[in-house]
Amino acid sequence: MIYEWLKALHVAAVLCWSGGMLAAAMTIAVHAAKVDAAGSNVMIEFVSRWDRRVTTPAMLIVWGAGLALATQGQWFGSLWLTVKLGVVVALSALHGVLAGMLRRLARSEAPAPRWFSHLPPLIVGSTAAIAVLVVVKPF
């Protein structure tokens, strides 16, 4: 029964983490496009605070619960899990980049690079790839 609760915790944390990353990426992309420069600082501060209070703790829960699930399922050594962990490591690094850019934008240190507009589809695609790896276990 603990396995099901751990799995539910993991899935809920994944939803919060990926949603928070999407919110951060979209906020930065809008700022980079200078769509609404007047209200963007308030939004950046809000999203940055959300990132610190919700998104980052959710990422830590994803890692903890995910590693516990992999240990219980004895999946270490499975190719699908190795690939999934590679994608999760990349998303974790991207989360750090997003959080850092939010902090810089909140201090108005530098404009956001335009390439940040490509990050939301990357986050969605990576999350979808992880879902396929976990559910289908293609290899």
C-alpha positions in Angstrom: 0.0 0.0 0.0 2.9 2.4 0.6 3.9 1.9 -3.0 0.6 3.4 -4.2 0.9 6.4 -1.9 4.5 7.0 -2.9 3.5 6.8 -6.6 0.6 9.3 -6.0 3.0 11.7 -4.2 5.5 11.3 -7.1 2.8 12.1 -9.8 1.4 15.1 -7.8 4.9 16.5 -7.4 5.7 16.0 -11.1 2.5 17.9 -12.0 3.5 20.8 -9.7 7.1 20.8 -10.9 6.4 20.7 -14.6 3.6 23.3 -14.2 5.9 25.6 -12.3 8.6 25.2 -14.9 6.1 26.0 -17.7 4.9 29.1 -15.8 8.5 30.3 -15.3 9.5 29.6 -18.9 6.4 31.4 -20.3 6.9 34.4 -18.0 10.5 34.7 -19.1 9.5 34.2 -22.8 6.9 37.0 -22.5 9.5 39.2 -20.8 12.0 38.5 -23.6 9.4 39.5 -26.2 8.7 42.7 -24.3 5.0 42.1 -24.7 4.0 43.8 -21.4 7.1 45.5 -20.0 5.1 47.5 -17.4 3.5 44.6 -15.6 6.1 42.0 -16.2 8.2 42.8 -13.1 5.2 42.1 -10.8 4.7 38.8 -12.7 8.4 37.9 -12.5 8.4 38.5 -8.7 5.3 36.4 -8.3 6.5 33.5 -10.4 10.0 33.7 -8.8 8.3 33.4 -5.3 6.1 30.5 -6.6 9.3 28.8 -7.9 11.0 29.0 -4.5 7.9 28.0 -2.5 6.3 25.4 -4.7 8.2 24.4 -7.8 11.6 23.7 -6.2 10.2 21.7 -3.3 8.1 19.7 -5.8 11.3 18.9 -7.8 12.9 17.6 -4.6 9.9 15.5 -3.8 10.0 14.1 -7.4 13.6 13.1 -6.9 13.0 11.5 -3.5 9.8 9.7 -4.3 11.1 8.7 -7.8 14.3 7.2 -6.4 12.3 5.4 -3.7 9.9 4.0 -6.4 12.9 2.8 -8.5 14.4 1.1 -5.5 11.2 -0.6 -4.6 10.6 -1.7 -8.2 14.2 -2.8 -8.6 14.4 -0.9 -11.9 18.0 0.4 -11.6 19.8 -1.0 -14.6 16.8 -0.8 -16.8 17.5 1.1 -20.0 14.1 3.0 -19.9 14.9 4.2 -16.4 18.4 5.3 -17.3 17.0 7.3 -20.3 14.3 8.8 -18.0 16.8 9.8 -15.4 18.9 11.5 -18.1 15.9 13.6 -19.1 15.0 14.3 -15.5 18.6 15.5 -14.8 18.3 17.8 -17.9 15.0 19.1 -16.6 16.5 19.7 -13.2 19.4 21.7 -14.7 16.9 23.6 -16.9 14.9 24.4 -13.7 18.0 25.9 -12.2 18.6 28.0 -15.3 15.0 29.2 -15.2 15.2 30.0 -11.5 18.4 31.9 -12.0 17.0 33.9 -14.9 13.9 34.8 -12.8 16.1 36.1 -10.0 18.2 38.2 -12.5 15.0 39.6 -14.1 13.6 40.5 -10.7 16.7 42.5 -10.0 16.6 43.9 -13.6 20.2 42.9 -14.2 19.8 41.7 -17.8 17.2 41.2 -20.4 16.0 37.6 -21.0 17.5 36.0 -24.1 15.0 35.4 -26.9 15.9 31.7 -27.0 14.0 31.3 -23.8 10.8 31.3 -26.0 11.8 27.8 -27.1 11.8 26.3 -23.6 8.0 25.8 -23.0 7.7 23.2 -25.9 10.9 21.6 -24.8 9.5 21.2 -21.3 6.3 19.7 -22.6 8.1 17.4 -24.9 10.5 16.2 -22.2 7.6 15.6 -19.9 5.7 13.6 -22.6 8.8 11.6 -23.3 9.2 10.7 -19.6 5.5 9.6 -19.5 6.1 7.3 -22.5 9.2 5.8 -20.9 7.4 5.1 -17.6 4.2 3.8 -19.0 5.3 1.9 -22.1 8.9 1.0 -21.0 9.9 0.6 -24.7 13.3 -0.8 -23.8 
